[in-house]
Amino acid sequence: MMGLKRLDWYIIGKFMSTFFMSLLLIVGIVIIFDVSEKIDDFVRTDAPLNEIVFDYYMNFVPYFMNMYSPMFVFLTVIFFTSKMTSNSEVIAILSNGISYHRMMVPYIVSAALIALLSLGLGLWVIPKANDTRVQFEQKYIKRMKVRTGHDMHYKLEDNKFVYIESFSTYNNTAYNFTLEDFSEGRLVSKLSAESARYDTVSGAWHLRNWFIRDYGWGLQDQVRSGQQLDTVISLTRDDFYRNKFTIQRLNQKDLDALIETQIMRGDASVNQALIEKNNRYSMPFSAFILTIIGVALSTKKRRGGIGWNIAIGIALGFSYILFMQFSEMFVITDTLPASIAIWMPNYLYTVAAVVLYILAPK
């Protein structure tokens, strides 16, 4: 922070104090509404007060803060900069020989601090907090609905493939289970079973009414069958339970490992993991974009005063968050890769920020 002047620290202080005050105010209001909504569940399930406070709400706050930080950044910049403009502070700054570009320095420094905070929360704090929060929700509020789908195909290794017609989450059983083994592009063995139940203790699959065909050359196929057979493969029950909320509980190392495994298997649910990974990096970057847009919009006096600027800030802030949620649909439907779709709001708002920044000094 060397080289910052008194004016820089003044703006940084205004930025950070307004940001955290507005954040705490909104979080407090959200918690009040959330308590009123869930109070019946807390009473019905006899949830202990210490778990409600420390396991749920203390871990809910970082998640909420990070999710809506773009809007808070935008409103913060709009609010205190508009107030500076209405008090002619911006005019006084520019009249004393300080260029518009130099005035942006403390704003960018503040945005960098918030971006680093958001990045740290997203990569290290929130995954652990989500783990505790989701466990609390499962225990006292609601049970997680698991949808596994039908006709699932998985690539376990370079030469092994699994097909499952359906999976029951109630008894951990896969129906119409097929395991195919290839060698040099040729099918050498095929194991079929009426059902396969996963044993959570041993990690093995208990197959019922199984049938194995070993493919030889020519007419040398060998056929074996039986009623009970145990097998161990690199596929577990947890692979069927993964959804958006379980992925949010993974730290960055585990998330990268999951993505690598799902890509290798050809698992369509990898899109959820890719969305989560890209969101963790794109969210902090938005602090710079929205700060520049906020300054460009609020350094010009308007006839409506601060009110118009705040209204514009709320509209643009919500539109950004809505656009972020909407962009996830492009990934889920395989329309665009996650690296493009999730970053699309940042790309478009960057263009808007550049245009507004060029026009603002005029």
Solvent accessible surface area in square Angstrom, and as a share of the most:
residue,aa,sasa,rsa
1,M,115,0.52
2,M,193,0.86
3,G,61,0.58
4,L,28,0.14
5,K,130,0.55
6,R,216,0.79
7,L,47,0.24
8,D,4,0.02
9,W,124,0.43
10,Y,88,0.34
11,I,0,0.00
12,I,11,0.05
13,G,37,0.36
14,K,69,0.29
15,F,0,0.00
16,M,36,0.16
17,S,61,0.39
18,T,27,0.16
19,F,3,0.01
20,F,73,0.31
21,M,132,0.59
22,S,33,0.21
23,L,3,0.01
24,L,116,0.57
25,L,117,0.58
26,I,60,0.31
27,V,9,0.05
28,G,30,0.28
29,I,74,0.37
30,V,36,0.21
31,I,43,0.22
32,I,120,0.61
33,F,139,0.58
34,D,16,0.08
35,V,53,0.30
36,S,74,0.48
37,E,130,0.58
38,K,28,0.12
39,I,78,0.39
40,D,106,0.55
41,D,32,0.17
42,F,10,0.04
43,V,105,0.60
44,R,157,0.57
45,T,39,0.23
46,D,118,0.61
47,A,13,0.10
48,P,52,0.33
49,L,135,0.67
50,N,92,0.47
51,E,43,0.19
52,I,22,0.11
53,V,59,0.34
54,F,129,0.54
55,D,47,0.24
56,Y,4,0.01
57,Y,16,0.06
58,M,115,0.51
59,N,25,0.13
60,F,25,0.10
61,V,32,0.19
62,P,22,0.14
63,Y,45,0.17
64,F,24,0.10
65,M,34,0.15
66,N,16,0.08
67,M,55,0.25
68,Y,60,0.23
69,S,9,0.06
70,P,3,0.02
71,M,20,0.09
72,F,3,0.01
73,V,1,0.01
74,F,1,0.00
75,L,41,0.20
76,T,2,0.01
77,V,0,0.00
78,I,0,0.00
79,F,87,0.36
80,F,6,0.03
81,T,0,0.00
82,S,3,0.02
83,K,95,0.40
84,M,2,0.01
85,T,6,0.04
86,S,57,0.37
87,N,88,0.45
88,S,49,0.31
89,E,49,0.22
90,V,4,0.02
91,I,95,0.48
92,A,50,0.39
93,I,15,0.08
94,L,70,0.35
95,S,84,0.54
96,N,116,0.59
97,G,72,0.69
98,I,51,0.26
99,S,56,0.36
100,Y,16,0.06
101,H,109,0.49
102,R,82,0.30
103,M,3,0.01
104,M,9,0.04
105,V,55,0.31
106,P,1,0.00
107,Y,1,0.00
108,I,61,0.31
109,V,32,0.19
110,S,0,0.00
111,A,0,0.00
112,A,32,0.25
113,L,63,0.32
114,I,4,0.02
115,A,9,0.07
116,L,118,0.59
117,L,70,0.35
118,S,7,0.05
119,L,50,0.25
120,G,18,0.18
121,L,23,0.12
122,G,4,0.04
123,L,13,0.07
124,W,170,0.60
125,V,70,0.40
126,I,14,0.07
127,P,2,0.01
128,K,156,0.66
129,A,6,0.05
130,N,2,0.01
131,D,47,0.24
132,T,48,0.28
133,R,14,0.05
134,V,5,0.03
135,Q,99,0.44
136,F,7,0.03
137,E,22,0.10
138,Q,52,0.23
139,K,135,0.57
140,Y,18,0.07
141,I,21,0.10
142,K,122,0.52
143,R,191,0.70
144,M,43,0.19
145,K,187,0.79
146,V,43,0.24
147,R,229,0.84
148,T,31,0.18
149,G,34,0.33
150,H,135,0.60
151,D,83,0.43
152,M,21,0.09
153,H,120,0.54
154,Y,15,0.06
155,K,58,0.25
156,L,5,0.02
157,E,80,0.36
158,D,126,0.65
159,N,59,0.30
160,K,61,0.26
161,F,74,0.31
162,V,3,0.02
163,Y,62,0.24
164,I,0,0.00
165,E,70,0.32
166,S,22,0.14
167,F,14,0.06
168,S,26,0.17
169,T,36,0.21
170,Y,210,0.80
171,N,72,0.37
172,N,26,0.13
173,T,9,0.05
174,A,0,0.00
175,Y,82,0.31
176,N,67,0.34
177,F,1,0.00
178,T,20,0.11
179,L,21,0.10
180,E,46,0.21
181,D,37,0.19
182,F,58,0.24
183,S,54,0.35
184,E,182,0.81
185,G,76,0.73
186,R,77,0.28
187,L,45,0.23
188,V,34,0.20
189,S,26,0.16
190,K,66,0.28
191,L,14,0.07
192,S,35,0.22
193,A,7,0.05
194,E,81,0.36
195,S,8,0.05
196,A,0,0.00
197,R,113,0.41
198,Y,23,0.09
199,D,31,0.16
200,T,78,0.45
201,V,143,0.82
202,S,75,0.48
203,G,22,0.21
204,A,10,0.08
205,W,0,0.00
206,H,42,0.19
207,L,0,0.00
208,R,103,0.38
209,N,63,0.32
210,W,33,0.11
211,F,85,0.35
212,I,17,0.09
213,R,77,0.28
214,D,38,0.20
215,Y,64,0.24
216,G,27,0.26
217,W,176,0.62
218,G,70,0.67
219,L,182,0.91
220,Q,129,0.58
221,D,54,0.28
222,Q,119,0.53
223,V,76,0.44
224,R,124,0.45
225,S,77,0.50
226,G,28,0.27
227,Q,133,0.59
228,Q,127,0.57
229,L,56,0.28
230,D,89,0.46
231,T,27,0.15
232,V,112,0.65
233,I,22,0.11
234,S,56,0.36
235,L,0,0.00
236,T,52,0.30
237,R,76,0.28
238,D,70,0.36
239,D,26,0.13
240,F,8,0.04
241,Y,54,0.21
242,R,76,0.28
243,N,38,0.19
244,K,86,0.37
245,F,96,0.40
246,T,25,0.14
247,I,3,0.01
248,Q,15,0.07
249,R,62,0.23
250,L,32,0.16
251,N,69,0.35
252,Q,28,0.13
253,K,168,0.71
254,D,66,0.34
255,L,0,0.00
256,D,57,0.30
257,A,55,0.42
258,L,15,0.07
259,I,13,0.07
260,E,126,0.57
261,T,46,0.27
262,Q,6,0.03
263,I,107,0.54
264,M,69,0.31
265,R,20,0.07
266,G,60,0.57
267,D,17,0.09
268,A,84,0.65
269,S,46,0.30
270,V,18,0.11
271,N,23,0.12
272,Q,51,0.23
273,A,0,0.00
274,L,44,0.22
275,I,8,0.04
276,E,28,0.13
277,K,66,0.28
278,N,21,0.11
279,N,26,0.13
280,R,12,0.04
281,Y,88,0.33
282,S,1,0.01
283,M,23,0.10
284,P,8,0.05
285,F,94,0.39
286,S,1,0.01
287,A,4,0.03
288,F,57,0.24
289,I,7,0.04
290,L,0,0.00
291,T,0,0.00
292,I,42,0.21
293,I,3,0.02
294,G,0,0.00
295,V,1,0.00
296,A,10,0.08
297,L,20,0.10
298,S,0,0.00
299,T,23,0.13
300,K,135,0.57
301,K,110,0.47
302,R,84,0.31
303,R,251,0.92
304,G,34,0.33
305,G,32,0.31
306,I,46,0.24
307,G,47,0.45
308,W,153,0.54
309,N,6,0.03
310,I,52,0.26
311,A,52,0.40
312,I,51,0.26
313,G,0,0.00
314,I,71,0.36
315,A,63,0.49
316,L,56,0.28
317,G,0,0.00
318,F,107,0.44
319,S,43,0.28
320,Y,1,0.00
321,I,17,0.09
322,L,126,0.63
323,F,46,0.19
324,M,12,0.06
325,Q,82,0.36
326,F,116,0.49
327,S,1,0.00
328,E,22,0.10
329,M,97,0.43
330,F,57,0.24
331,V,2,0.01
332,I,77,0.39
333,T,84,0.49
334,D,109,0.56
335,T,85,0.49
336,L,52,0.26
337,P,76,0.48
338,A,5,0.04
339,S,65,0.42
340,I,80,0.40
341,A,0,0.00
342,I,3,0.02
343,W,55,0.19
344,M,41,0.18
345,P,1,0.00
346,N,3,0.01
347,Y,110,0.42
348,L,92,0.46
349,Y,27,0.10
350,T,50,0.29
351,V,96,0.55
352,A,41,0.32
353,A,4,0.03
354,V,79,0.46
355,V,75,0.43
356,L,51,0.25
357,Y,54,0.20
358,I,100,0.51
359,L,98,0.49
360,A,30,0.23
361,P,67,0.42
362,K,187,0.79
